[in-house]
Amino acid sequence: MDRYIISSVRVGEIGKPFMAQPSDDIEWLLAGGFIQRSDTHPSKSAKLSEKPDATNNKKD
Amino acid sequence: MATATYLSNPVVSIGAVDLSDQCTSATLSQKITALQANAFGSTAISYTAGLQDNSLSLDLYWSTAATETYATLKALVGTNIATITIKGSSAATSATNPLGTLSNSFLEELPVAYTLGELTTVSVTFMGGTFAWTEA
């Protein structure tokens, strides 16, 4: 689910999360610069191509 | 006899966007068309309720700064607006400060008035849609 941050005092306190109501036109609010998409989604951990213990640098 | 003075300082929001500080006048008309319901034998005109024919007219300063009047209204011409709300003051909604909500009204035009030596204004009318008062 997308999260939005308030970027204009016309819709609330700038920087606070925007709690969208069912009647809110999100695309219109985004286009007008009133809110913006949050870029603070928790990112997934990077996937390793190999398991850490499957490396070839064996010390011997 | 009036016993109180009412200072009008309403709050107007189009969708989630509060345009109160650009608004100088708001006229809300909650209307239901009257249909004549007479028949042979009637001795006086009588009416019954027809369709709602609500409207909300706003006079706004035409600010073209970011997230102001222009940014709010430019994309709404020719569309139905999900909700527009208005109430008498910024106090909490209550029986003495009811919130009016106009849903799915239509904005036909955006008539901007540029006048020499005056602040630019726009007078918009949101037509149609359903209207309801909320007291809580």
N, CA and C atoms of all chains as a GROMACS GRO file, in nm:
protein
  588
    1MET      N    1   0.085  -0.119   0.000
    1MET     CA    2   0.000   0.000   0.000
    1MET      C    3   0.089   0.124   0.000
    2ASP      N    4   0.056   0.221  -0.087
    2ASP     CA    5   0.136   0.343  -0.093
    2ASP      C    6   0.116   0.427   0.031
    3ARG      N    7   0.223   0.497   0.068
    3ARG     CA    8   0.214   0.592   0.179
    3ARG      C    9   0.244   0.729   0.123
    4TYR      N   10   0.182   0.830   0.181
    4TYR     CA   11   0.198   0.966   0.131
    4TYR      C   12   0.236   1.060   0.245
    5ILE      N   13   0.312   1.160   0.209
    5ILE     CA   14   0.356   1.261   0.305
    5ILE      C   15   0.297   1.395   0.263
    6ILE      N   16   0.249   1.471   0.360
    6ILE     CA   17   0.191   1.602   0.331
    6ILE      C   18   0.302   1.700   0.293
    7SER      N   19   0.281   1.770   0.180
    7SER     CA   20   0.382   1.867   0.137
    7SER      C   21   0.323   2.006   0.120
    8SER      N   22   0.200   2.027   0.164
    8SER     CA   23   0.139   2.160   0.160
    8SER      C   24   0.054   2.178   0.286
    9VAL      N   25   0.059   2.297   0.342
    9VAL     CA   26  -0.022   2.324   0.462
    9VAL      C   27  -0.171   2.318   0.431
   10ARG      N   28  -0.205   2.318   0.305
   10ARG     CA   29  -0.348   2.314   0.269
   10ARG      C   30  -0.412   2.180   0.301
   11VAL      N   31  -0.333   2.078   0.317
   11VAL     CA   32  -0.392   1.948   0.351
   11VAL      C   33  -0.349   1.900   0.490
   12GLY      N   34  -0.266   1.980   0.559
   12GLY     CA   35  -0.225   1.942   0.693
   12GLY      C   36  -0.085   1.989   0.724
   13GLU      N   37  -0.026   1.925   0.823
   13GLU     CA   38   0.108   1.966   0.867
   13GLU      C   39   0.212   1.902   0.776
   14ILE      N   40   0.297   1.987   0.721
   14ILE     CA   41   0.397   1.940   0.626
   14ILE      C   42   0.490   1.838   0.693
   15GLY      N   43   0.511   1.728   0.622
   15GLY     CA   44   0.600   1.624   0.673
   15GLY      C   45   0.527   1.512   0.743
   16LYS      N   46   0.402   1.535   0.780
   16LYS     CA   47   0.324   1.430   0.847
   16LYS      C   48   0.266   1.335   0.743
   17PRO      N   49   0.239   1.213   0.784
   17PRO     CA   50   0.175   1.120   0.690
   17PRO      C   51   0.036   1.170   0.651
   18PHE      N   52   0.000   1.150   0.526
   18PHE     CA   53  -0.133   1.188   0.479
   18PHE      C   54  -0.224   1.067   0.490
   19MET      N   55  -0.328   1.082   0.571
   19MET     CA   56  -0.423   0.973   0.590
   19MET      C   57  -0.534   0.989   0.488
   20ALA      N   58  -0.527   0.918   0.381
   20ALA     CA   59  -0.624   0.933   0.272
   20ALA      C   60  -0.760   0.878   0.311
   21GLN      N   61  -0.862   0.953   0.275
   21GLN     CA   62  -1.000   0.907   0.292
   21GLN      C   63  -1.044   0.842   0.161
   22PRO      N   64  -1.146   0.759   0.166
   22PRO     CA   65  -1.192   0.693   0.043
   22PRO      C   66  -1.228   0.791  -0.068
   23SER      N   67  -1.272   0.911  -0.031
   23SER     CA   68  -1.315   1.008  -0.133
   23SER      C   69  -1.198   1.091  -0.187
   24ASP      N   70  -1.079   1.076  -0.132
   24ASP     CA   71  -0.967   1.157  -0.176
   24ASP      C   72  -0.917   1.113  -0.314
   25ASP      N   73  -0.893   1.211  -0.398
   25ASP     CA   74  -0.838   1.186  -0.531
   25ASP      C   75  -0.685   1.198  -0.520
   26ILE      N   76  -0.622   1.086  -0.501
   26ILE     CA   77  -0.478   1.085  -0.474
   26ILE      C   78  -0.398   1.140  -0.593
   27GLU      N   79  -0.435   1.104  -0.714
   27GLU     CA   80  -0.360   1.152  -0.831
   27GLU      C   81  -0.368   1.303  -0.843
   28TRP      N   82  -0.485   1.359  -0.812
   28TRP     CA   83  -0.503   1.505  -0.816
   28TRP      C   84  -0.418   1.572  -0.708
   29LEU      N   85  -0.415   1.514  -0.591
   29LEU     CA   86  -0.335   1.571  -0.482
   29LEU      C   87  -0.185   1.562  -0.513
   30LEU      N   88  -0.145   1.453  -0.576
   30LEU     CA   89  -0.004   1.438  -0.615
   30LEU      C   90   0.032   1.538  -0.724
   31ALA      N   91  -0.055   1.550  -0.824
   31ALA     CA   92  -0.028   1.641  -0.937
   31ALA      C   93  -0.024   1.786  -0.892
   32GLY      N   94  -0.105   1.821  -0.794
   32GLY     CA   95  -0.108   1.958  -0.743
   32GLY      C   96   0.004   1.989  -0.646
   33GLY      N   97   0.081   1.888  -0.608
   33GLY     CA   98   0.192   1.911  -0.517
   33GLY      C   99   0.150   1.917  -0.370
   34PHE      N  100   0.030   1.870  -0.340
   34PHE     CA  101  -0.017   1.876  -0.202
   34PHE      C  102   0.039   1.764  -0.116
   35ILE      N  103   0.064   1.651  -0.179
   35ILE     CA  104   0.123   1.537  -0.109
   35ILE      C  105   0.229   1.477  -0.200
   36GLN      N  106   0.312   1.395  -0.142
   36GLN     CA  107   0.410   1.322  -0.224
   36GLN      C  108   0.421   1.180  -0.172
   37ARG      N  109   0.466   1.095  -0.258
   37ARG     CA  110   0.482   0.956  -0.217
   37ARG      C  111   0.596   0.947  -0.117
   38SER      N  112   0.575   0.867  -0.018
   38SER     CA  113   0.680   0.848   0.082
   38SER      C  114   0.788   0.760   0.024
   39ASP      N  115   0.915   0.800   0.050
   39ASP     CA  116   1.026   0.714   0.004
   39ASP      C  117   1.087   0.643   0.124
   40THR      N  118   1.008   0.631   0.230
   40THR     CA  119   1.062   0.569   0.351
   40THR      C  120   1.010   0.428   0.372
   41HIS      N  121   0.971   0.366   0.261
   41HIS     CA  122   0.932   0.225   0.273
   41HIS      C  123   1.050   0.145   0.327
   42PRO      N  124   1.027   0.055   0.417
   42PRO     CA  125   1.138  -0.031   0.458
   42PRO      C  126   1.185  -0.113   0.338
   43SER      N  127   1.311  -0.099   0.306
   43SER     CA  128   1.362  -0.171   0.190
   43SER      C  129   1.391  -0.315   0.223
   44LYS      N  130   1.376  -0.396   0.123
   44LYS     CA  131   1.404  -0.537   0.144
   44LYS      C  132   1.554  -0.556   0.153
   45SER      N  133   1.593  -0.652   0.227
   45SER     CA  134   1.736  -0.681   0.237
   45SER      C  135   1.787  -0.727   0.102
   46ALA      N  136   1.910  -0.687   0.072
   46ALA     CA  137   1.969  -0.729  -0.055
   46ALA      C  138   1.986  -0.881  -0.054
   47LYS      N  139   1.951  -0.937  -0.168
   47LYS     CA  140   1.967  -1.082  -0.177
   47LYS      C  141   2.108  -1.114  -0.224
   48LEU      N  142   2.168  -1.208  -0.159
   48LEU     CA  143   2.302  -1.249  -0.199
   48LEU      C  144   2.290  -1.357  -0.305
   49SER      N  145   2.384  -1.353  -0.398
   49SER     CA  146   2.378  -1.454  -0.502
   49SER      C  147   2.416  -1.592  -0.448
   50GLU      N  148   2.494  -1.591  -0.345
   50GLU     CA  149   2.531  -1.718  -0.283
   50GLU      C  150   2.515  -1.706  -0.133
   51LYS      N  151   2.496  -1.815  -0.072
   51LYS     CA  152   2.489  -1.813   0.073
   51LYS      C  153   2.628  -1.780   0.127
   52PRO      N  154   2.636  -1.706   0.237
   52PRO     CA  155   2.766  -1.665   0.290
   52PRO      C  156   2.859  -1.781   0.316
   53ASP      N  157   2.803  -1.893   0.358
   53ASP     CA  158   2.892  -2.006   0.390
   53ASP      C  159   2.918  -2.094   0.269
   54ALA      N  160   2.876  -2.048   0.153
   54ALA     CA  161   2.900  -2.128   0.033
   54ALA      C  162   3.009  -2.067  -0.052
   55THR      N  163   3.091  -1.980   0.009
   55THR     CA  164   3.195  -1.915  -0.070
   55THR      C  165   3.311  -2.010  -0.096
   56ASN      N  166   3.396  -1.966  -0.188
   56ASN     CA  167   3.508  -2.052  -0.227
   56ASN      C  168   3.640  -2.014  -0.158
   57ASN      N  169   3.637  -1.908  -0.074
   57ASN     CA  170   3.765  -1.872  -0.011
   57ASN      C  171   3.791  -1.958   0.111
   58LYS      N  172   3.812  -2.076   0.085
   58LYS     CA  173   3.846  -2.163   0.198
   58LYS      C  174   3.992  -2.142   0.234
   59LYS      N  175   4.013  -2.133   0.360
   59LYS     CA  176   4.151  -2.117   0.404
   59LYS      C  177   4.212  -2.254   0.426
   60ASP      N  178   4.301  -2.288   0.339
   60ASP     CA  179   4.377  -2.409   0.372
   60ASP      C  180   4.518  -2.406   0.319
   61MET      N  181  -3.614   3.879   1.792
   61MET     CA  182  -3.507   3.976   1.781
   61MET      C  183  -3.373   3.906   1.793
   62ALA      N  184  -3.281   3.944   1.707
   62ALA     CA  185  -3.148   3.881   1.713
   62ALA      C  186  -3.079   3.920   1.843
   63THR      N  187  -3.022   3.823   1.907
   63THR     CA  188  -2.955   3.851   2.034
   63THR      C  189  -2.807   3.824   2.028
   64ALA      N  190  -2.757   3.783   1.914
   64ALA     CA  191  -2.614   3.753   1.904
   64ALA      C  192  -2.563   3.803   1.770
   65THR      N  193  -2.435   3.833   1.768
   65THR     CA  194  -2.371   3.873   1.643
   65THR      C  195  -2.289   3.755   1.592
   66TYR      N  196  -2.306   3.722   1.466
   66TYR     CA  197  -2.234   3.610   1.408
   66TYR      C  198  -2.129   3.661   1.312
   67LEU      N  199  -2.005   3.637   1.345
   67LEU     CA  200  -1.896   3.673   1.257
   67LEU      C  201  -1.866   3.554   1.168
   68SER      N  202  -1.888   3.572   1.041
   68SER     CA  203  -1.870   3.460   0.949
   68SER      C  204  -1.723   3.442   0.915
   69ASN      N  205  -1.669   3.328   0.946
   69ASN     CA  206  -1.529   3.299   0.914
   69ASN      C  207  -1.520   3.151   0.878
   70PRO      N  208  -1.583   3.116   0.768
   70PRO     CA  209  -1.601   2.974   0.739
   70PRO      C  210  -1.474   2.902   0.695
   71VAL      N  211  -1.483   2.772   0.697
   71VAL     CA  212  -1.375   2.686   0.651
   71VAL      C  213  -1.426   2.612   0.528
   72VAL      N  214  -1.354   2.625   0.417
   72VAL     CA  215  -1.395   2.563   0.292
   72VAL      C  216  -1.284   2.471   0.243
   73SER      N  217  -1.318   2.348   0.215
   73SER     CA  218  -1.220   2.253   0.165
   73SER      C  219  -1.273   2.185   0.040
   74ILE      N  220  -1.187   2.177  -0.060
   74ILE     CA  221  -1.218   2.103  -0.181
   74ILE      C  222  -1.139   1.974  -0.173
   75GLY      N  223  -1.211   1.864  -0.156
   75GLY     CA  224  -1.141   1.741  -0.123
   75GLY      C  225  -1.070   1.762   0.010
   76ALA      N  226  -0.942   1.727   0.012
   76ALA     CA  227  -0.865   1.745   0.136
   76ALA      C  228  -0.796   1.881   0.142
   77VAL      N  229  -0.817   1.964   0.039
   77VAL     CA  230  -0.742   2.090   0.028
   77VAL      C  231  -0.822   2.205   0.089
   78ASP      N  232  -0.767   2.266   0.191
   78ASP     CA  233  -0.832   2.378   0.261
   78ASP      C  234  -0.798   2.509   0.190
   79LEU      N  235  -0.898   2.571   0.131
   79LEU     CA  236  -0.876   2.697   0.057
   79LEU      C  237  -0.934   2.818   0.132
   80SER      N  238  -0.957   2.802   0.259
   80SER     CA  239  -1.024   2.908   0.336
   80SER      C  240  -0.952   3.042   0.326
   81ASP      N  241  -0.818   3.041   0.329
   81ASP     CA  242  -0.746   3.169   0.332
   81ASP      C  243  -0.737   3.233   0.194
   82GLN      N  244  -0.799   3.173   0.094
   82GLN     CA  245  -0.810   3.237  -0.038
   82GLN      C  246  -0.954   3.276  -0.068
   83CYS      N  247  -1.044   3.240   0.022
   83CYS     CA  248  -1.187   3.255  -0.005
   83CYS      C  249  -1.243   3.379   0.065
   84THR      N  250  -1.320   3.457  -0.008
   84THR     CA  251  -1.381   3.577   0.051
   84THR      C  252  -1.533   3.566   0.060
   85SER      N  253  -1.590   3.471  -0.008
   85SER     CA  254  -1.735   3.458  -0.004
   85SER      C  255  -1.774   3.316  -0.043
   86ALA      N  256  -1.873   3.264   0.025
   86ALA     CA  257  -1.923   3.131  -0.008
   86ALA      C  258  -2.074   3.132   0.005
   87THR      N  259  -2.140   3.087  -0.099
   87THR     CA  260  -2.286   3.082  -0.097
   87THR      C  261  -2.330   2.939  -0.122
   88LEU      N  262  -2.388   2.882  -0.020
   88LEU     CA  263  -2.433   2.743  -0.030
   88LEU      C  264  -2.584   2.743  -0.050
   89SER      N  265  -2.628   2.669  -0.149
   89SER     CA  266  -2.772   2.659  -0.175
   89SER      C  267  -2.812   2.512  -0.170
   90GLN      N  268  -2.880   2.478  -0.062
   90GLN     CA  269  -2.935   2.342  -0.053
   90GLN      C  270  -3.076   2.348  -0.109
   91LYS      N  271  -3.094   2.286  -0.223
   91LYS     CA  272  -3.222   2.302  -0.293
   91LYS      C  273  -3.278   2.168  -0.338
   92ILE      N  274  -3.406   2.157  -0.324
   92ILE     CA  275  -3.477   2.041  -0.380
   92ILE      C  276  -3.588   2.097  -0.469
   93THR      N  277  -3.585   2.057  -0.592
   93THR     CA  278  -3.681   2.111  -0.689
   93THR      C  279  -3.824   2.079  -0.647
   94ALA      N  280  -3.908   2.181  -0.656
   94ALA     CA  281  -4.048   2.162  -0.621
   94ALA      C  282  -4.127   2.119  -0.746
   95LEU      N  283  -4.196   2.010  -0.736
   95LEU     CA  284  -4.278   1.961  -0.848
   95LEU      C  285  -4.425   1.980  -0.815
   96GLN      N  286  -4.496   2.039  -0.909
   96GLN     CA  287  -4.640   2.053  -0.885
   96GLN      C  288  -4.707   1.917  -0.885
   97ALA      N  289  -4.794   1.899  -0.790
   97ALA     CA  290  -4.859   1.768  -0.776
   97ALA      C  291  -5.011   1.788  -0.765
   98ASN      N  292  -5.062   1.860  -0.864
   98ASN     CA  293  -5.207   1.888  -0.862
   98ASN      C  294  -5.282   1.788  -0.948
   99ALA      N  295  -5.406   1.778  -0.922
   99ALA     CA  296  -5.493   1.692  -1.002
   99ALA      C  297  -5.632   1.752  -1.005
  100PHE      N  298  -5.716   1.700  -1.089
  100PHE     CA  299  -5.854   1.747  -1.093
  100PHE      C  300  -5.911   1.742  -0.952
  101GLY      N  301  -5.975   1.848  -0.917
  101GLY     CA  302  -6.029   1.855  -0.782
  101GLY      C  303  -5.945   1.937  -0.688
  102SER      N  304  -5.819   1.964  -0.731
  102SER     CA  305  -5.735   2.046  -0.643
  102SER      C  306  -5.792   2.186  -0.634
  103THR      N  307  -5.780   2.245  -0.519
  103THR     CA  308  -5.827   2.383  -0.501
  103THR      C  309  -5.711   2.477  -0.473
  104ALA      N  310  -5.590   2.424  -0.464
  104ALA     CA  311  -5.472   2.508  -0.442
  104ALA      C  312  -5.352   2.434  -0.498
  105ILE      N  313  -5.250   2.511  -0.533
  105ILE     CA  314  -5.127   2.448  -0.582
  105ILE      C  315  -5.062   2.371  -0.469
  106SER      N  316  -5.021   2.250  -0.498
  106SER     CA  317  -4.944   2.174  -0.399
  106SER      C  318  -4.819   2.120  -0.466
  107TYR      N  319  -4.718   2.100  -0.387
  107TYR     CA  320  -4.588   2.057  -0.440
  107TYR      C  321  -4.541   1.929  -0.373
  108THR      N  322  -4.454   1.861  -0.445
  108THR     CA  323  -4.384   1.747  -0.386
  108THR      C  324  -4.236   1.760  -0.423
  109ALA      N  325  -4.153   1.693  -0.348
  109ALA     CA  326  -4.008   1.706  -0.367
  109ALA      C  327  -3.962   1.637  -0.495
  110GLY      N  328  -3.882   1.708  -0.572
  110GLY     CA  329  -3.820   1.649  -0.691
  110GLY      C  330  -3.675   1.616  -0.664
  111LEU      N  331  -3.592   1.644  -0.762
  111LEU     CA  332  -3.450   1.613  -0.746
  111LEU      C  333  -3.378   1.723  -0.669
  112GLN      N  334  -3.268   1.685  -0.606
  112GLN     CA  335  -3.182   1.786  -0.544
  112GLN      C  336  -3.117   1.869  -0.654
  113ASP      N  337  -3.104   1.999  -0.628
  113ASP     CA  338  -3.036   2.088  -0.723
  113ASP      C  339  -2.946   2.183  -0.643
  114ASN      N  340  -2.847   2.125  -0.577
  114ASN     CA  341  -2.762   2.200  -0.486
  114ASN      C  342  -2.652   2.273  -0.562
  115SER      N  343  -2.598   2.374  -0.496
  115SER     CA  344  -2.482   2.441  -0.554
  115SER      C  345  -2.403   2.512  -0.444
  116LEU      N  346  -2.276   2.532  -0.473
  116LEU     CA  347  -2.190   2.607  -0.382
  116LEU      C  348  -2.105   2.700  -0.468
  117SER      N  349  -2.120   2.831  -0.440
  117SER     CA  350  -2.042   2.931  -0.515
  117SER      C  351  -1.935   2.988  -0.423
  118LEU      N  352  -1.814   2.998  -0.475
  118LEU     CA  353  -1.702   3.051  -0.398
  118LEU      C  354  -1.636   3.165  -0.474
  119ASP      N  355  -1.602   3.271  -0.402
  119ASP     CA  356  -1.518   3.377  -0.456
  119ASP      C  357  -1.380   3.358  -0.396
  120LEU      N  358  -1.281   3.344  -0.483
  120LEU     CA  359  -1.145   3.313  -0.437
  120LEU      C  360  -1.046   3.408  -0.500
  121TYR      N  361  -0.938   3.436  -0.426
  121TYR     CA  362  -0.827   3.504  -0.489
  121TYR      C  363  -0.756   3.405  -0.582
  122TRP      N  364  -0.712   3.457  -0.694
  122TRP     CA  365  -0.652   3.371  -0.796
  122TRP      C  366  -0.500   3.367  -0.776
  123SER      N  367  -0.459   3.293  -0.676
  123SER     CA  368  -0.316   3.278  -0.652
  123SER      C  369  -0.263   3.165  -0.738
  124THR      N  370  -0.154   3.196  -0.809
  124THR     CA  371  -0.094   3.093  -0.895
  124THR      C  372   0.032   3.035  -0.832
  125ALA      N  373   0.056   3.068  -0.706
  125ALA     CA  374   0.171   3.009  -0.636
  125ALA      C  375   0.147   2.859  -0.617
  126ALA      N  376   0.253   2.790  -0.582
  126ALA     CA  377   0.243   2.645  -0.564
  126ALA      C  378   0.137   2.610  -0.460
  127THR      N  379   0.058   2.510  -0.489
  127THR     CA  380  -0.048   2.454  -0.405
  127THR      C  381  -0.152   2.558  -0.361
  128GLU      N  382  -0.172   2.661  -0.444
  128GLU     CA  383  -0.274   2.760  -0.411
  128GLU      C  384  -0.396   2.740  -0.503
  129THR      N  385  -0.468   2.847  -0.531
  129THR     CA  386  -0.596   2.835  -0.601
  129THR      C  387  -0.582   2.770  -0.739
  130TYR      N  388  -0.487   2.822  -0.815
  130TYR     CA  389  -0.470   2.769  -0.951
  130TYR      C  390  -0.436   2.620  -0.948
  131ALA      N  391  -0.342   2.584  -0.864
  131ALA     CA  392  -0.301   2.444  -0.857
  131ALA      C  393  -0.416   2.355  -0.812
  132THR      N  394  -0.503   2.410  -0.731
  132THR     CA  395  -0.615   2.331  -0.680
  132THR      C  396  -0.724   2.310  -0.786
  133LEU      N  397  -0.754   2.418  -0.859
  133LEU     CA  398  -0.872   2.414  -0.945
  133LEU      C  399  -0.845   2.376  -1.091
  134LYS      N  400  -0.723   2.392  -1.137
  134LYS     CA  401  -0.697   2.381  -1.280
  134LYS      C  402  -0.740   2.247  -1.340
  135ALA      N  403  -0.725   2.141  -1.264
  135ALA     CA  404  -0.759   2.010  -1.318
  135ALA      C  405  -0.902   1.968  -1.290
  136LEU      N  406  -0.978   2.054  -1.224
  136LEU     CA  407  -1.114   2.014  -1.184
  136LEU      C  408  -1.223   2.059  -1.280
  137VAL      N  409  -1.189   2.147  -1.374
  137VAL     CA  410  -1.291   2.197  -1.467
  137VAL      C  411  -1.342   2.081  -1.552
  138GLY      N  412  -1.473   2.070  -1.557
  138GLY     CA  413  -1.532   1.962  -1.637
  138GLY      C  414  -1.532   1.828  -1.567
  139THR      N  415  -1.512   1.830  -1.438
  139THR     CA  416  -1.510   1.703  -1.365
  139THR      C  417  -1.608   1.709  -1.247
  140ASN      N  418  -1.636   1.592  -1.194
  140ASN     CA  419  -1.715   1.583  -1.072
  140ASN      C  420  -1.618   1.575  -0.954
  141ILE      N  421  -1.642   1.658  -0.855
  141ILE     CA  422  -1.555   1.662  -0.739
  141ILE      C  423  -1.617   1.577  -0.629
  142ALA      N  424  -1.537   1.486  -0.577
  142ALA     CA  425  -1.591   1.388  -0.482
  142ALA      C  426  -1.656   1.455  -0.362
  143THR      N  427  -1.584   1.543  -0.294
  143THR     CA  428  -1.642   1.610  -0.178
  143THR      C  429  -1.592   1.753  -0.167
  144ILE      N  430  -1.682   1.842  -0.130
  144ILE     CA  431  -1.648   1.979  -0.093
  144ILE      C  432  -1.718   2.002   0.040
  145THR      N  433  -1.644   2.054   0.136
  145THR     CA  434  -1.705   2.075   0.267
  145THR      C  435  -1.697   2.222   0.307
  146ILE      N  436  -1.793   2.262   0.387
  146ILE     CA  437  -1.795   2.400   0.438
  146ILE      C  438  -1.861   2.399   0.575
  147LYS      N  439  -1.803   2.480   0.664
  147LYS     CA  440  -1.869   2.500   0.794
  147LYS      C  441  -1.840   2.641   0.842
  148GLY      N  442  -1.919   2.685   0.938
  148GLY     CA  443  -1.917   2.824   0.979
  148GLY      C  444  -1.789   2.871   1.044
  149SER      N  445  -1.721   2.781   1.114
  149SER     CA  446  -1.596   2.820   1.178
  149SER      C  447  -1.507   2.698   1.188
  150SER      N  448  -1.383   2.722   1.231
  150SER     CA  449  -1.287   2.612   1.240
  150SER      C  450  -1.307   2.528   1.366
  151ALA      N  451  -1.402   2.566   1.451
  151ALA     CA  452  -1.430   2.486   1.570
  151ALA      C  453  -1.479   2.347   1.530
  152ALA      N  454  -1.479   2.258   1.627
  152ALA     CA  455  -1.521   2.120   1.600
  152ALA      C  456  -1.664   2.118   1.546
  153THR      N  457  -1.687   2.022   1.459
  153THR     CA  458  -1.822   2.005   1.404
  153THR      C  459  -1.919   1.969   1.515
  154SER      N  460  -2.030   2.038   1.518
  154SER     CA  461  -2.129   2.013   1.623
  154SER      C  462  -2.265   2.059   1.573
  155ALA      N  463  -2.364   2.046   1.658
  155ALA     CA  464  -2.499   2.090   1.621
  155ALA      C  465  -2.503   2.241   1.598
  156THR      N  466  -2.412   2.314   1.662
  156THR     CA  467  -2.409   2.460   1.644
  156THR      C  468  -2.302   2.504   1.546
  157ASN      N  469  -2.225   2.409   1.494
  157ASN     CA  470  -2.126   2.438   1.390
  157ASN      C  471  -2.128   2.324   1.289
  158PRO      N  472  -2.240   2.311   1.220
  158PRO     CA  473  -2.257   2.194   1.133
  158PRO      C  474  -2.167   2.200   1.010
  159LEU      N  475  -2.128   2.082   0.965
  159LEU     CA  476  -2.044   2.068   0.847
  159LEU      C  477  -2.132   2.030   0.729
  160GLY      N  478  -2.128   2.109   0.624
  160GLY     CA  479  -2.203   2.077   0.503
  160GLY      C  480  -2.112   2.008   0.403
  161THR      N  481  -2.158   1.900   0.345
  161THR     CA  482  -2.077   1.825   0.249
  161THR      C  483  -2.153   1.813   0.118
  162LEU      N  484  -2.092   1.863   0.012
  162LEU     CA  485  -2.148   1.851  -0.122
  162LEU      C  486  -2.068   1.744  -0.195
  163SER      N  487  -2.135   1.639  -0.237
  163SER     CA  488  -2.066   1.525  -0.297
  163SER      C  489  -2.098   1.514  -0.446
  164ASN      N  490  -1.995   1.491  -0.525
  164ASN     CA  491  -2.008   1.469  -0.668
  164ASN      C  492  -2.072   1.586  -0.743
  165SER      N  493  -2.034   1.707  -0.704
  165SER     CA  494  -2.080   1.824  -0.778
  165SER      C  495  -1.990   1.845  -0.900
  166PHE      N  496  -2.038   1.927  -0.991
  166PHE     CA  497  -1.970   1.947  -1.119
  166PHE      C  498  -1.919   2.090  -1.130
  167LEU      N  499  -1.793   2.104  -1.175
  167LEU     CA  500  -1.736   2.238  -1.199
  167LEU      C  501  -1.733   2.262  -1.349
  168GLU      N  502  -1.818   2.355  -1.392
  168GLU     CA  503  -1.833   2.378  -1.536
  168GLU      C  504  -1.728   2.473  -1.592
  169GLU      N  505  -1.694   2.577  -1.516
  169GLU     CA  506  -1.603   2.677  -1.572
  169GLU      C  507  -1.517   2.739  -1.463
  170LEU      N  508  -1.409   2.802  -1.509
  170LEU     CA  509  -1.314   2.868  -1.420
  170LEU      C  510  -1.296   3.011  -1.471
  171PRO      N  511  -1.388   3.100  -1.437
  171PRO     CA  512  -1.384   3.236  -1.492
  171PRO      C  513  -1.294   3.328  -1.409
  172VAL      N  514  -1.174   3.349  -1.457
  172VAL     CA  515  -1.077   3.431  -1.384
  172VAL      C  516  -1.095   3.577  -1.425
  173ALA      N  517  -1.101   3.666  -1.326
  173ALA     CA  518  -1.122   3.808  -1.353
  173ALA      C  519  -0.994   3.886  -1.325
  174TYR      N  520  -0.930   3.932  -1.433
  174TYR     CA  521  -0.810   4.015  -1.420
  174TYR      C  522  -0.854   4.161  -1.433
  175THR      N  523  -0.831   4.240  -1.330
  175THR     CA  524  -0.871   4.380  -1.331
  175THR      C  525  -0.753   4.466  -1.291
  176LEU      N  526  -0.731   4.573  -1.366
  176LEU     CA  527  -0.619   4.662  -1.338
  176LEU      C  528  -0.629   4.717  -1.196
  177GLY      N  529  -0.521   4.705  -1.122
  177GLY     CA  530  -0.516   4.763  -0.989
  177GLY      C  531  -0.589   4.686  -0.882
  178GLU      N  532  -0.634   4.565  -0.914
  178GLU     CA  533  -0.704   4.486  -0.814
  178GLU      C  534  -0.646   4.345  -0.810
  179LEU      N  535  -0.668   4.279  -0.699
  179LEU     CA  536  -0.624   4.141  -0.689
  179LEU      C  537  -0.708   4.055  -0.784
  180THR      N  538  -0.641   3.966  -0.851
  180THR     CA  539  -0.711   3.878  -0.944
  180THR      C  540  -0.797   3.778  -0.866
  181THR      N  541  -0.917   3.757  -0.916
  181THR     CA  542  -1.009   3.668  -0.845
  181THR      C  543  -1.072   3.568  -0.942
  182VAL      N  544  -1.132   3.468  -0.885
  182VAL     CA  545  -1.209   3.372  -0.963
  182VAL      C  546  -1.335   3.338  -0.884
  183SER      N  547  -1.446   3.330  -0.953
  183SER     CA  548  -1.573   3.294  -0.889
  183SER      C  549  -1.619   3.162  -0.949
  184VAL      N  550  -1.619   3.060  -0.868
  184VAL     CA  551  -1.655   2.928  -0.920
  184VAL      C  552  -1.784   2.880  -0.856
  185THR      N  553  -1.856   2.801  -0.932
  185THR     CA  554  -1.981   2.742  -0.882
  185THR      C  555  -1.977   2.592  -0.904
  186PHE      N  556  -1.989   2.521  -0.795
  186PHE     CA  557  -1.998   2.375  -0.802
  186PHE      C  558  -2.145   2.340  -0.807
  187MET      N  559  -2.185   2.273  -0.913
  187MET     CA  560  -2.327   2.252  -0.939
  187MET      C  561  -2.366   2.106  -0.920
  188GLY      N  562  -2.486   2.089  -0.869
  188GLY     CA  563  -2.540   1.954  -0.858
  188GLY      C  564  -2.476   1.876  -0.745
  189GLY      N  565  -2.496   1.748  -0.750
  189GLY     CA  566  -2.444   1.661  -0.645
  189GLY      C  567  -2.540   1.652  -0.528
  190THR      N  568  -2.506   1.567  -0.437
  190THR     CA  569  -2.590   1.549  -0.318
  190THR      C  570  -2.531   1.629  -0.203
  191PHE      N  571  -2.619   1.671  -0.114
  191PHE     CA  572  -2.575   1.754  -0.002
  191PHE      C  573  -2.627   1.696   0.128
  192ALA      N  574  -2.542   1.707   0.230
  192ALA     CA  575  -2.585   1.662   0.364
  192ALA      C  576  -2.515   1.744   0.471
  193TRP      N  577  -2.586   1.766   0.579
  193TRP     CA  578  -2.528   1.829   0.698
  193TRP      C  579  -2.481   1.721   0.795
  194THR      N  580  -2.369   1.749   0.862
  194THR     CA  581  -2.320   1.660   0.967
  194THR      C  582  -2.305   1.743   1.094
  195GLU      N  583  -2.348   1.686   1.205
  195GLU     CA  584  -2.342   1.762   1.331
  195GLU      C  585  -2.247   1.698   1.431
  196ALA      N  586  -2.175   1.598   1.391
  196ALA     CA  587  -2.080   1.534   1.484
  196ALA      C  588  -1.961   1.479   1.407
   0.00000   0.00000   0.00000
